[in-house]
Amino acid sequence: MGELSEFWLEEDGVATVEIVLILLVLIALVLVFKTQISTVLRNILSKVSSQSNSV
């Protein structure tokens, strides 16, 4: 019974699982908002390029 309780209390792999879940959520958000993100980036880059030409 002691081995089962030790296994249950062991938390070494918890951090890895949390990181994987966070990455999956971030990837899902990027996929859902892909068009909006690319539109914002295009607008920002066009403004930067037009303002750098005026300097």
Predicted model as a PDB file, atoms N, CA, C, CB and O in Angstrom, pLDDT in the B-factor column:
MODEL        1                                                                  
ATOM      1  N   MET A   1       0.825  -1.198   0.000  1.00 62.00           N  
ATOM      2  CA  MET A   1       0.000   0.000   0.000  1.00 62.00           C  
ATOM      3  C   MET A   1       0.863   1.252   0.000  1.00 62.00           C  
ATOM      4  CB  MET A   1      -0.935   0.003   1.204  1.00 62.00           C  
ATOM      5  O   MET A   1       0.448   2.288  -0.519  1.00 62.00           O  
ATOM      6  N   GLY A   2       2.065   1.169   0.580  1.00 74.00           N  
ATOM      7  CA  GLY A   2       2.960   2.312   0.651  1.00 74.00           C  
ATOM      8  C   GLY A   2       3.417   2.771  -0.724  1.00 74.00           C  
ATOM      9  O   GLY A   2       3.550   3.972  -0.961  1.00 74.00           O  
ATOM     10  N   GLU A   3       3.662   1.825  -1.642  1.00 77.00           N  
ATOM     11  CA  GLU A   3       4.103   2.185  -2.989  1.00 77.00           C  
ATOM     12  C   GLU A   3       3.013   2.939  -3.739  1.00 77.00           C  
ATOM     13  CB  GLU A   3       4.508   0.933  -3.772  1.00 77.00           C  
ATOM     14  O   GLU A   3       3.307   3.882  -4.474  1.00 77.00           O  
ATOM     15  N   LEU A   4       1.772   2.538  -3.563  1.00 72.00           N  
ATOM     16  CA  LEU A   4       0.664   3.207  -4.249  1.00 72.00           C  
ATOM     17  C   LEU A   4       0.500   4.635  -3.754  1.00 72.00           C  
ATOM     18  CB  LEU A   4      -0.640   2.430  -4.049  1.00 72.00           C  
ATOM     19  O   LEU A   4       0.261   5.539  -4.555  1.00 72.00           O  
ATOM     20  N   SER A   5       0.621   4.852  -2.463  1.00 76.00           N  
ATOM     21  CA  SER A   5       0.491   6.215  -1.932  1.00 76.00           C  
ATOM     22  C   SER A   5       1.671   7.078  -2.353  1.00 76.00           C  
ATOM     23  CB  SER A   5       0.380   6.189  -0.400  1.00 76.00           C  
ATOM     24  O   SER A   5       1.499   8.269  -2.613  1.00 76.00           O  
ATOM     25  N   GLU A   6       2.867   6.500  -2.425  1.00 75.00           N  
ATOM     26  CA  GLU A   6       4.032   7.253  -2.904  1.00 75.00           C  
ATOM     27  C   GLU A   6       3.845   7.646  -4.360  1.00 75.00           C  
ATOM     28  CB  GLU A   6       5.323   6.427  -2.738  1.00 75.00           C  
ATOM     29  O   GLU A   6       4.150   8.776  -4.743  1.00 75.00           O  
ATOM     30  N   PHE A   7       3.350   6.727  -5.170  1.00 69.00           N  
ATOM     31  CA  PHE A   7       3.108   7.028  -6.582  1.00 69.00           C  
ATOM     32  C   PHE A   7       2.068   8.130  -6.716  1.00 69.00           C  
ATOM     33  CB  PHE A   7       2.649   5.766  -7.339  1.00 69.00           C  
ATOM     34  O   PHE A   7       2.213   9.015  -7.558  1.00 69.00           O  
ATOM     35  N   TRP A   8       1.034   8.089  -5.907  1.00 68.00           N  
ATOM     36  CA  TRP A   8      -0.048   9.078  -5.984  1.00 68.00           C  
ATOM     37  C   TRP A   8       0.444  10.467  -5.568  1.00 68.00           C  
ATOM     38  CB  TRP A   8      -1.230   8.648  -5.092  1.00 68.00           C  
ATOM     39  O   TRP A   8      -0.013  11.473  -6.111  1.00 68.00           O  
ATOM     40  N   LEU A   9       1.366  10.526  -4.616  1.00 72.00           N  
ATOM     41  CA  LEU A   9       1.861  11.809  -4.120  1.00 72.00           C  
ATOM     42  C   LEU A   9       3.023  12.362  -4.945  1.00 72.00           C  
ATOM     43  CB  LEU A   9       2.290  11.664  -2.684  1.00 72.00           C  
ATOM     44  O   LEU A   9       3.402  13.523  -4.786  1.00 72.00           O  
ATOM     45  N   GLU A  10       3.580  11.542  -5.813  1.00 69.00           N  
ATOM     46  CA  GLU A  10       4.695  11.986  -6.643  1.00 69.00           C  
ATOM     47  C   GLU A  10       4.208  13.016  -7.657  1.00 69.00           C  
ATOM     48  CB  GLU A  10       5.356  10.788  -7.361  1.00 69.00           C  
ATOM     49  O   GLU A  10       3.216  12.789  -8.349  1.00 69.00           O  
ATOM     50  N   GLU A  11       4.906  14.149  -7.745  1.00 66.00           N  
ATOM     51  CA  GLU A  11       4.456  15.237  -8.602  1.00 66.00           C  
ATOM     52  C   GLU A  11       5.523  15.660  -9.609  1.00 66.00           C  
ATOM     53  CB  GLU A  11       4.050  16.423  -7.758  1.00 66.00           C  
ATOM     54  O   GLU A  11       5.533  16.815 -10.034  1.00 66.00           O  
ATOM     55  N   ASP A  12       6.407  14.768  -9.996  1.00 66.00           N  
ATOM     56  CA  ASP A  12       7.479  15.124 -10.919  1.00 66.00           C  
ATOM     57  C   ASP A  12       6.958  15.469 -12.314  1.00 66.00           C  
ATOM     58  CB  ASP A  12       8.472  13.988 -11.014  1.00 66.00           C  
ATOM     59  O   ASP A  12       7.456  16.403 -12.942  1.00 66.00           O  
ATOM     60  N   GLY A  13       5.983  14.742 -12.796  1.00 67.00           N  
ATOM     61  CA  GLY A  13       5.497  14.953 -14.146  1.00 67.00           C  
ATOM     62  C   GLY A  13       4.419  16.007 -14.264  1.00 67.00           C  
ATOM     63  O   GLY A  13       3.958  16.288 -15.371  1.00 67.00           O  
ATOM     64  N   VAL A  14       4.005  16.598 -13.162  1.00 71.00           N  
ATOM     65  CA  VAL A  14       2.912  17.569 -13.192  1.00 71.00           C  
ATOM     66  C   VAL A  14       3.316  18.811 -13.968  1.00 71.00           C  
ATOM     67  CB  VAL A  14       2.490  17.950 -11.770  1.00 71.00           C  
ATOM     68  O   VAL A  14       2.520  19.328 -14.752  1.00 71.00           O  
ATOM     69  N   ALA A  15       4.513  19.296 -13.771  1.00 77.00           N  
ATOM     70  CA  ALA A  15       4.967  20.510 -14.455  1.00 77.00           C  
ATOM     71  C   ALA A  15       4.984  20.294 -15.967  1.00 77.00           C  
ATOM     72  CB  ALA A  15       6.371  20.923 -13.957  1.00 77.00           C  
ATOM     73  O   ALA A  15       4.607  21.190 -16.722  1.00 77.00           O  
ATOM     74  N   THR A  16       5.412  19.131 -16.409  1.00 79.00           N  
ATOM     75  CA  THR A  16       5.453  18.832 -17.834  1.00 79.00           C  
ATOM     76  C   THR A  16       4.055  18.817 -18.424  1.00 79.00           C  
ATOM     77  CB  THR A  16       6.143  17.495 -18.081  1.00 79.00           C  
ATOM     78  O   THR A  16       3.826  19.362 -19.505  1.00 79.00           O  
ATOM     79  N   VAL A  17       3.138  18.209 -17.735  1.00 81.00           N  
ATOM     80  CA  VAL A  17       1.757  18.152 -18.214  1.00 81.00           C  
ATOM     81  C   VAL A  17       1.162  19.557 -18.277  1.00 81.00           C  
ATOM     82  CB  VAL A  17       0.900  17.245 -17.302  1.00 81.00           C  
ATOM     83  O   VAL A  17       0.457  19.889 -19.230  1.00 81.00           O  
ATOM     84  N   GLU A  18       1.438  20.369 -17.285  1.00 87.00           N  
ATOM     85  CA  GLU A  18       0.918  21.742 -17.288  1.00 87.00           C  
ATOM     86  C   GLU A  18       1.473  22.543 -18.457  1.00 87.00           C  
ATOM     87  CB  GLU A  18       1.255  22.444 -15.971  1.00 87.00           C  
ATOM     88  O   GLU A  18       0.738  23.288 -19.104  1.00 87.00           O  
ATOM     89  N   ILE A  19       2.760  22.396 -18.729  1.00 88.00           N  
ATOM     90  CA  ILE A  19       3.370  23.119 -19.846  1.00 88.00           C  
ATOM     91  C   ILE A  19       2.773  22.671 -21.171  1.00 88.00           C  
ATOM     92  CB  ILE A  19       4.889  22.912 -19.856  1.00 88.00           C  
ATOM     93  O   ILE A  19       2.506  23.501 -22.040  1.00 88.00           O  
ATOM     94  N   VAL A  20       2.562  21.382 -21.336  1.00 90.00           N  
ATOM     95  CA  VAL A  20       1.967  20.867 -22.573  1.00 90.00           C  
ATOM     96  C   VAL A  20       0.545  21.393 -22.741  1.00 90.00           C  
ATOM     97  CB  VAL A  20       1.967  19.324 -22.574  1.00 90.00           C  
ATOM     98  O   VAL A  20       0.159  21.773 -23.846  1.00 90.00           O  
ATOM     99  N   LEU A  21      -0.230  21.420 -21.677  1.00 93.00           N  
ATOM    100  CA  LEU A  21      -1.599  21.932 -21.766  1.00 93.00           C  
ATOM    101  C   LEU A  21      -1.626  23.418 -22.089  1.00 93.00           C  
ATOM    102  CB  LEU A  21      -2.343  21.675 -20.464  1.00 93.00           C  
ATOM    103  O   LEU A  21      -2.462  23.863 -22.875  1.00 93.00           O  
ATOM    104  N   ILE A  22      -0.736  24.183 -21.502  1.00 96.00           N  
ATOM    105  CA  ILE A  22      -0.667  25.616 -21.813  1.00 96.00           C  
ATOM    106  C   ILE A  22      -0.299  25.822 -23.271  1.00 96.00           C  
ATOM    107  CB  ILE A  22       0.354  26.327 -20.902  1.00 96.00           C  
ATOM    108  O   ILE A  22      -0.884  26.672 -23.942  1.00 96.00           O  
ATOM    109  N   LEU A  23       0.661  25.059 -23.771  1.00 96.00           N  
ATOM    110  CA  LEU A  23       1.040  25.170 -25.185  1.00 96.00           C  
ATOM    111  C   LEU A  23      -0.109  24.806 -26.107  1.00 96.00           C  
ATOM    112  CB  LEU A  23       2.237  24.279 -25.484  1.00 96.00           C  
ATOM    113  O   LEU A  23      -0.312  25.454 -27.134  1.00 96.00           O  
ATOM    114  N   LEU A  24      -0.859  23.781 -25.752  1.00 97.00           N  
ATOM    115  CA  LEU A  24      -2.008  23.390 -26.580  1.00 97.00           C  
ATOM    116  C   LEU A  24      -3.066  24.492 -26.617  1.00 97.00           C  
ATOM    117  CB  LEU A  24      -2.629  22.087 -26.051  1.00 97.00           C  
ATOM    118  O   LEU A  24      -3.653  24.754 -27.667  1.00 97.00           O  
ATOM    119  N   VAL A  25      -3.305  25.126 -25.496  1.00 97.00           N  
ATOM    120  CA  VAL A  25      -4.276  26.223 -25.449  1.00 97.00           C  
ATOM    121  C   VAL A  25      -3.789  27.395 -26.292  1.00 97.00           C  
ATOM    122  CB  VAL A  25      -4.518  26.677 -23.992  1.00 97.00           C  
ATOM    123  O   VAL A  25      -4.572  27.988 -27.034  1.00 97.00           O  
ATOM    124  N   LEU A  26      -2.508  27.736 -26.189  1.00 97.00           N  
ATOM    125  CA  LEU A  26      -1.966  28.835 -26.981  1.00 97.00           C  
ATOM    126  C   LEU A  26      -2.025  28.543 -28.471  1.00 97.00           C  
ATOM    127  CB  LEU A  26      -0.536  29.120 -26.570  1.00 97.00           C  
ATOM    128  O   LEU A  26      -2.350  29.431 -29.260  1.00 97.00           O  
ATOM    129  N   ILE A  27      -1.718  27.318 -28.871  1.00 97.00           N  
ATOM    130  CA  ILE A  27      -1.794  26.939 -30.286  1.00 97.00           C  
ATOM    131  C   ILE A  27      -3.233  27.008 -30.772  1.00 97.00           C  
ATOM    132  CB  ILE A  27      -1.224  25.521 -30.506  1.00 97.00           C  
ATOM    133  O   ILE A  27      -3.490  27.470 -31.884  1.00 97.00           O  
ATOM    134  N   ALA A  28      -4.169  26.555 -29.955  1.00 97.00           N  
ATOM    135  CA  ALA A  28      -5.580  26.620 -30.339  1.00 97.00           C  
ATOM    136  C   ALA A  28      -6.036  28.062 -30.508  1.00 97.00           C  
ATOM    137  CB  ALA A  28      -6.451  25.914 -29.297  1.00 97.00           C  
ATOM    138  O   ALA A  28      -6.775  28.368 -31.444  1.00 97.00           O  
ATOM    139  N   LEU A  29      -5.607  28.959 -29.614  1.00 96.00           N  
ATOM    140  CA  LEU A  29      -5.978  30.370 -29.731  1.00 96.00           C  
ATOM    141  C   LEU A  29      -5.403  30.987 -30.993  1.00 96.00           C  
ATOM    142  CB  LEU A  29      -5.504  31.150 -28.510  1.00 96.00           C  
ATOM    143  O   LEU A  29      -6.076  31.769 -31.664  1.00 96.00           O  
ATOM    144  N   VAL A  30      -4.168  30.644 -31.323  1.00 95.00           N  
ATOM    145  CA  VAL A  30      -3.557  31.170 -32.544  1.00 95.00           C  
ATOM    146  C   VAL A  30      -4.316  30.679 -33.761  1.00 95.00           C  
ATOM    147  CB  VAL A  30      -2.079  30.761 -32.637  1.00 95.00           C  
ATOM    148  O   VAL A  30      -4.547  31.446 -34.696  1.00 95.00           O  
ATOM    149  N   LEU A  31      -4.704  29.423 -33.764  1.00 96.00           N  
ATOM    150  CA  LEU A  31      -5.438  28.887 -34.910  1.00 96.00           C  
ATOM    151  C   LEU A  31      -6.819  29.527 -35.041  1.00 96.00           C  
ATOM    152  CB  LEU A  31      -5.577  27.370 -34.785  1.00 96.00           C  
ATOM    153  O   LEU A  31      -7.286  29.774 -36.153  1.00 96.00           O  
ATOM    154  N   VAL A  32      -7.465  29.794 -33.925  1.00 96.00           N  
ATOM    155  CA  VAL A  32      -8.800  30.392 -33.972  1.00 96.00           C  
ATOM    156  C   VAL A  32      -8.725  31.838 -34.456  1.00 96.00           C  
ATOM    157  CB  VAL A  32      -9.470  30.330 -32.585  1.00 96.00           C  
ATOM    158  O   VAL A  32      -9.554  32.270 -35.258  1.00 96.00           O  
ATOM    159  N   PHE A  33      -7.733  32.587 -33.971  1.00 96.00           N  
ATOM    160  CA  PHE A  33      -7.635  34.009 -34.292  1.00 96.00           C  
ATOM    161  C   PHE A  33      -6.553  34.307 -35.327  1.00 96.00           C  
ATOM    162  CB  PHE A  33      -7.363  34.798 -33.037  1.00 96.00           C  
ATOM    163  O   PHE A  33      -5.976  35.394 -35.330  1.00 96.00           O  
ATOM    164  N   LYS A  34      -6.283  33.351 -36.195  1.00 96.00           N  
ATOM    165  CA  LYS A  34      -5.198  33.479 -37.166  1.00 96.00           C  
ATOM    166  C   LYS A  34      -5.398  34.685 -38.082  1.00 96.00           C  
ATOM    167  CB  LYS A  34      -5.087  32.208 -37.999  1.00 96.00           C  
ATOM    168  O   LYS A  34      -4.454  35.445 -38.301  1.00 96.00           O  
ATOM    169  N   THR A  35      -6.582  34.877 -38.614  1.00 95.00           N  
ATOM    170  CA  THR A  35      -6.806  35.979 -39.551  1.00 95.00           C  
ATOM    171  C   THR A  35      -6.720  37.328 -38.850  1.00 95.00           C  
ATOM    172  CB  THR A  35      -8.168  35.831 -40.231  1.00 95.00           C  
ATOM    173  O   THR A  35      -6.173  38.282 -39.404  1.00 95.00           O  
ATOM    174  N   GLN A  36      -7.251  37.412 -37.646  1.00 96.00           N  
ATOM    175  CA  GLN A  36      -7.181  38.669 -36.915  1.00 96.00           C  
ATOM    176  C   GLN A  36      -5.739  39.023 -36.553  1.00 96.00           C  
ATOM    177  CB  GLN A  36      -8.035  38.592 -35.656  1.00 96.00           C  
ATOM    178  O   GLN A  36      -5.341  40.185 -36.638  1.00 96.00           O  
ATOM    179  N   ILE A  37      -4.967  38.027 -36.152  1.00 94.00           N  
ATOM    180  CA  ILE A  37      -3.571  38.270 -35.791  1.00 94.00           C  
ATOM    181  C   ILE A  37      -2.783  38.722 -37.014  1.00 94.00           C  
ATOM    182  CB  ILE A  37      -2.935  37.002 -35.181  1.00 94.00           C  
ATOM    183  O   ILE A  37      -1.994  39.663 -36.924  1.00 94.00           O  
ATOM    184  N   SER A  38      -2.984  38.070 -38.147  1.00 95.00           N  
ATOM    185  CA  SER A  38      -2.233  38.459 -39.347  1.00 95.00           C  
ATOM    186  C   SER A  38      -2.640  39.848 -39.821  1.00 95.00           C  
ATOM    187  CB  SER A  38      -2.452  37.436 -40.472  1.00 95.00           C  
ATOM    188  O   SER A  38      -1.796  40.587 -40.328  1.00 95.00           O  
ATOM    189  N   THR A  39      -3.909  40.227 -39.671  1.00 96.00           N  
ATOM    190  CA  THR A  39      -4.351  41.564 -40.054  1.00 96.00           C  
ATOM    191  C   THR A  39      -3.684  42.623 -39.178  1.00 96.00           C  
ATOM    192  CB  THR A  39      -5.881  41.676 -39.953  1.00 96.00           C  
ATOM    193  O   THR A  39      -3.212  43.642 -39.682  1.00 96.00           O  
ATOM    194  N   VAL A  40      -3.648  42.386 -37.898  1.00 95.00           N  
ATOM    195  CA  VAL A  40      -3.014  43.339 -36.975  1.00 95.00           C  
ATOM    196  C   VAL A  40      -1.526  43.467 -37.288  1.00 95.00           C  
ATOM    197  CB  VAL A  40      -3.216  42.896 -35.503  1.00 95.00           C  
ATOM    198  O   VAL A  40      -0.993  44.576 -37.317  1.00 95.00           O  
ATOM    199  N   LEU A  41      -0.856  42.349 -37.521  1.00 95.00           N  
ATOM    200  CA  LEU A  41       0.569  42.401 -37.831  1.00 95.00           C  
ATOM    201  C   LEU A  41       0.842  43.134 -39.136  1.00 95.00           C  
ATOM    202  CB  LEU A  41       1.137  41.000 -37.902  1.00 95.00           C  
ATOM    203  O   LEU A  41       1.801  43.899 -39.229  1.00 95.00           O  
ATOM    204  N   ARG A  42       0.001  42.904 -40.149  1.00 96.00           N  
ATOM    205  CA  ARG A  42       0.172  43.622 -41.414  1.00 96.00           C  
ATOM    206  C   ARG A  42       0.011  45.120 -41.219  1.00 96.00           C  
ATOM    207  CB  ARG A  42      -0.830  43.120 -42.456  1.00 96.00           C  
ATOM    208  O   ARG A  42       0.789  45.904 -41.761  1.00 96.00           O  
ATOM    209  N   ASN A  43      -0.994  45.523 -40.449  1.00 95.00           N  
ATOM    210  CA  ASN A  43      -1.206  46.944 -40.182  1.00 95.00           C  
ATOM    211  C   ASN A  43      -0.017  47.567 -39.453  1.00 95.00           C  
ATOM    212  CB  ASN A  43      -2.476  47.139 -39.364  1.00 95.00           C  
ATOM    213  O   ASN A  43       0.420  48.667 -39.792  1.00 95.00           O  
ATOM    214  N   ILE A  44       0.489  46.877 -38.477  1.00 95.00           N  
ATOM    215  CA  ILE A  44       1.630  47.388 -37.717  1.00 95.00           C  
ATOM    216  C   ILE A  44       2.859  47.508 -38.626  1.00 95.00           C  
ATOM    217  CB  ILE A  44       1.937  46.464 -36.509  1.00 95.00           C  
ATOM    218  O   ILE A  44       3.553  48.525 -38.606  1.00 95.00           O  
ATOM    219  N   LEU A  45       3.120  46.481 -39.410  1.00 93.00           N  
ATOM    220  CA  LEU A  45       4.296  46.518 -40.272  1.00 93.00           C  
ATOM    221  C   LEU A  45       4.172  47.583 -41.354  1.00 93.00           C  
ATOM    222  CB  LEU A  45       4.520  45.158 -40.910  1.00 93.00           C  
ATOM    223  O   LEU A  45       5.170  48.207 -41.713  1.00 93.00           O  
ATOM    224  N   SER A  46       2.989  47.802 -41.875  1.00 93.00           N  
ATOM    225  CA  SER A  46       2.814  48.844 -42.883  1.00 93.00           C  
ATOM    226  C   SER A  46       3.018  50.231 -42.272  1.00 93.00           C  
ATOM    227  CB  SER A  46       1.418  48.744 -43.521  1.00 93.00           C  
ATOM    228  O   SER A  46       3.604  51.107 -42.908  1.00 93.00           O  
ATOM    229  N   LYS A  47       2.545  50.431 -41.058  1.00 92.00           N  
ATOM    230  CA  LYS A  47       2.759  51.716 -40.384  1.00 92.00           C  
ATOM    231  C   LYS A  47       4.237  51.937 -40.087  1.00 92.00           C  
ATOM    232  CB  LYS A  47       1.948  51.782 -39.082  1.00 92.00           C  
ATOM    233  O   LYS A  47       4.741  53.046 -40.262  1.00 92.00           O  
ATOM    234  N   VAL A  48       4.927  50.911 -39.646  1.00 91.00           N  
ATOM    235  CA  VAL A  48       6.342  51.027 -39.359  1.00 91.00           C  
ATOM    236  C   VAL A  48       7.107  51.342 -40.639  1.00 91.00           C  
ATOM    237  CB  VAL A  48       6.872  49.739 -38.711  1.00 91.00           C  
ATOM    238  O   VAL A  48       7.996  52.193 -40.636  1.00 91.00           O  
ATOM    239  N   SER A  49       6.774  50.678 -41.708  1.00 88.00           N  
ATOM    240  CA  SER A  49       7.492  50.900 -42.958  1.00 88.00           C  
ATOM    241  C   SER A  49       7.204  52.291 -43.513  1.00 88.00           C  
ATOM    242  CB  SER A  49       7.114  49.830 -43.988  1.00 88.00           C  
ATOM    243  O   SER A  49       8.120  52.944 -44.013  1.00 88.00           O  
ATOM    244  N   SER A  50       5.972  52.762 -43.443  1.00 88.00           N  
ATOM    245  CA  SER A  50       5.659  54.098 -43.956  1.00 88.00           C  
ATOM    246  C   SER A  50       6.292  55.190 -43.092  1.00 88.00           C  
ATOM    247  CB  SER A  50       4.139  54.299 -44.024  1.00 88.00           C  
ATOM    248  O   SER A  50       6.734  56.214 -43.612  1.00 88.00           O  
ATOM    249  N   GLN A  51       6.336  54.978 -41.791  1.00 87.00           N  
ATOM    250  CA  GLN A  51       6.944  55.985 -40.921  1.00 87.00           C  
ATOM    251  C   GLN A  51       8.471  55.954 -40.996  1.00 87.00           C  
ATOM    252  CB  GLN A  51       6.493  55.772 -39.479  1.00 87.00           C  
ATOM    253  O   GLN A  51       9.118  56.977 -40.775  1.00 87.00           O  
ATOM    254  N   SER A  52       9.043  54.816 -41.300  1.00 85.00           N  
ATOM    255  CA  SER A  52      10.502  54.769 -41.444  1.00 85.00           C  
ATOM    256  C   SER A  52      10.943  55.451 -42.736  1.00 85.00           C  
ATOM    257  CB  SER A  52      10.999  53.312 -41.418  1.00 85.00           C  
ATOM    258  O   SER A  52      12.059  55.966 -42.808  1.00 85.00           O  
ATOM    259  N   ASN A  53      10.086  55.462 -43.758  1.00 76.00           N  
ATOM    260  CA  ASN A  53      10.422  56.149 -44.995  1.00 76.00           C  
ATOM    261  C   ASN A  53      10.398  57.657 -44.803  1.00 76.00           C  
ATOM    262  CB  ASN A  53       9.461  55.745 -46.106  1.00 76.00           C  
ATOM    263  O   ASN A  53      11.131  58.375 -45.483  1.00 76.00           O  
ATOM    264  N   SER A  54       9.572  58.149 -43.890  1.00 75.00           N  
ATOM    265  CA  SER A  54       9.479  59.603 -43.681  1.00 75.00           C  
ATOM    266  C   SER A  54      10.649  60.125 -42.849  1.00 75.00           C  
ATOM    267  CB  SER A  54       8.153  59.959 -42.992  1.00 75.00           C  
ATOM    268  O   SER A  54      10.913  61.327 -42.847  1.00 75.00           O  
ATOM    269  N   VAL A  55      11.346  59.248 -42.153  1.00 67.00           N  
ATOM    270  CA  VAL A  55      12.498  59.686 -41.334  1.00 67.00           C  
ATOM    271  C   VAL A  55      13.671  59.811 -42.222  1.00 67.00           C  
ATOM    272  CB  VAL A  55      12.804  58.710 -40.175  1.00 67.00           C  
ATOM    273  O   VAL A  55      14.757  60.165 -41.764  1.00 67.00           O  
TER     274      VAL A  55                                                      
ENDMDL                                                                          
END                                                                             
